[in-house]
């Protein structure tokens, strides 16, 4: 199950996943009852890097994917194109360990705070948000700069 640490305690925890810390605040049923899924039974999930604050990716999850994430501590999504459950990194090795899981104020979006192992985008970029608007149009880079550095 996903565990959550308070801010003061989280700062003292190195790269260990909150799952390993033994501090539980809820279970999958409590989460699922609070989520407002769309008509297709999906909810958008944003994965944000715990160390840098950079948004790594946006994907979709159904109830089964959320339950798998809570139970395993690994970011799991629903692939709309393949119509199947998708554990991030299962084939690429670029997994995401979920440190914290947050539900937004309306219950219709989820935030995974993750420790990412490797790039998050299928293009091999660190972030799926690697295209930036510039005067001449879109410019590609490796993704947003670390928020920790600002």
C-alpha positions as CSV (number, residue, x, y, z in Angstrom):
1,X,0.0,0.0,0.0
2,X,1.1,3.6,-0.6
3,X,2.3,5.3,2.5
4,X,2.7,9.0,3.2
5,X,5.2,10.9,5.2
6,X,4.8,14.3,6.6
7,X,7.0,17.1,5.0
8,X,9.4,17.3,7.9
9,X,9.9,13.5,8.0
10,X,10.0,13.2,4.2
11,X,13.0,15.5,4.1
12,X,15.0,13.1,6.2
13,X,14.2,10.0,4.1
14,X,16.7,9.4,1.3
15,X,15.6,7.6,-1.8
16,X,13.5,5.0,0.1
17,X,10.0,4.7,-1.1
18,X,7.3,5.7,1.4
19,X,5.9,2.2,0.9
20,X,8.9,0.9,2.8
21,X,8.5,3.3,5.7
22,X,5.5,1.6,7.3
23,X,3.3,4.7,7.7
24,X,-0.1,4.1,6.2
25,X,-2.8,6.8,5.7
26,X,-5.3,5.0,3.6
27,X,-6.1,2.1,1.4
28,X,-7.2,1.5,-2.2
29,X,-10.9,1.4,-1.4
30,X,-10.7,4.9,0.3
31,X,-8.9,6.3,-2.7
32,X,-11.2,4.7,-5.3
33,X,-14.3,5.9,-3.5
34,X,-13.0,9.5,-3.7
35,X,-11.9,9.5,-7.3
36,X,-14.3,10.9,-10.0
37,X,-13.6,8.8,-13.0
38,X,-14.7,10.0,-16.5
39,X,-17.3,8.2,-18.6
40,X,-14.6,5.8,-19.8
41,X,-13.7,4.9,-16.2
42,X,-10.4,6.8,-16.4
43,X,-8.7,9.6,-14.4
44,X,-5.7,11.6,-15.5
45,X,-2.5,11.0,-13.5
46,X,0.5,13.4,-13.4
47,X,3.8,11.9,-12.4
48,X,6.1,14.5,-10.7
49,X,9.7,13.8,-9.8
50,X,10.2,13.9,-6.1
51,X,13.8,15.2,-6.2
52,X,13.4,17.9,-8.9
53,X,9.7,18.8,-9.0
54,X,9.7,18.3,-12.7
55,X,6.5,16.9,-14.2
56,X,7.7,13.7,-15.9
57,X,4.5,12.6,-17.7
58,X,0.7,12.5,-17.9
59,X,-1.1,9.2,-18.3
60,X,-4.5,7.7,-17.5
61,X,-5.5,5.2,-14.8
62,X,-8.6,3.2,-14.2
63,X,-9.6,1.7,-10.9
64,X,-7.5,-1.4,-11.5
65,X,-4.4,0.6,-12.3
66,X,-4.8,2.7,-9.1
67,X,-5.3,-0.4,-7.0
68,X,-2.1,-1.9,-8.5
69,X,-0.2,1.3,-7.8
70,X,-1.4,1.4,-4.2
71,X,-0.6,-2.3,-3.6
72,X,2.8,-2.4,-5.4
73,X,4.2,1.1,-5.0
74,X,5.0,1.2,-8.7
75,X,3.4,3.6,-11.1
76,X,0.7,1.8,-13.0
77,X,-1.5,3.2,-15.6
78,X,-4.2,2.3,-18.2
79,X,-2.9,2.3,-21.8
80,X,-5.7,3.8,-23.9
81,X,-4.0,2.8,-27.2
82,X,-3.3,-0.8,-26.1
83,X,-6.4,-1.1,-24.0
84,X,-4.4,-2.8,-21.1
85,X,-2.9,-2.2,-17.7
86,X,0.6,-0.8,-18.0
87,X,3.2,-0.8,-15.2
88,X,5.7,2.0,-16.1
89,X,9.1,0.5,-16.8
90,X,8.0,-3.1,-16.9
91,X,9.6,-3.5,-20.4
92,X,11.9,-0.5,-20.6
93,X,13.3,-0.7,-17.1
94,X,12.5,3.0,-16.6
95,X,10.2,2.4,-13.6
96,X,8.7,4.9,-11.2
97,X,8.4,4.2,-7.5
98,X,5.5,6.1,-6.1
99,X,6.5,8.0,-3.0
100,X,3.2,9.9,-2.5
101,X,-0.2,9.8,-4.1
102,X,-2.4,12.8,-4.1
103,X,-5.9,13.5,-5.2
104,X,-6.9,17.0,-6.3
105,X,-9.6,19.1,-4.8
106,X,-12.3,17.9,-7.2
107,X,-11.3,14.3,-7.1
108,X,-10.8,14.2,-10.9
109,X,-7.0,14.2,-11.2
110,X,-4.2,12.3,-9.4
111,X,-0.6,13.3,-8.7
112,X,2.0,10.6,-8.2
113,X,5.2,11.9,-6.6
114,X,7.8,9.5,-7.9
115,X,11.4,8.4,-7.8
116,X,12.0,7.8,-11.5
117,X,14.5,5.3,-12.8
118,X,15.7,6.7,-16.1
119,X,13.8,8.7,-18.7
120,X,10.0,8.9,-18.5
121,X,9.1,9.6,-22.1
122,X,8.9,6.9,-24.8
123,X,11.2,9.2,-26.9
124,X,13.9,8.7,-24.2
125,X,13.5,12.3,-22.9
126,X,13.5,12.8,-19.2
127,X,10.1,14.4,-19.3
128,X,7.3,13.9,-21.9
129,X,7.0,17.7,-21.7
130,X,10.2,18.3,-23.8
131,X,8.8,20.7,-26.3
132,X,8.8,24.4,-25.2
133,X,7.1,27.3,-26.9
134,X,9.5,29.8,-28.2
135,X,9.3,32.9,-30.5
136,X,10.0,30.7,-33.6
137,X,7.6,27.9,-32.5
138,X,8.2,24.7,-30.6
139,X,11.7,23.9,-29.4
140,X,12.7,20.5,-28.2
141,X,15.0,19.9,-25.2
142,X,15.1,17.2,-22.5
143,X,12.2,18.7,-20.5
144,X,11.7,21.4,-17.9
145,X,14.7,22.4,-15.8
146,X,14.8,21.1,-12.2
147,X,12.6,23.2,-9.9
148,X,15.1,22.4,-7.1
149,X,17.7,24.5,-9.0
150,X,15.6,27.6,-9.1
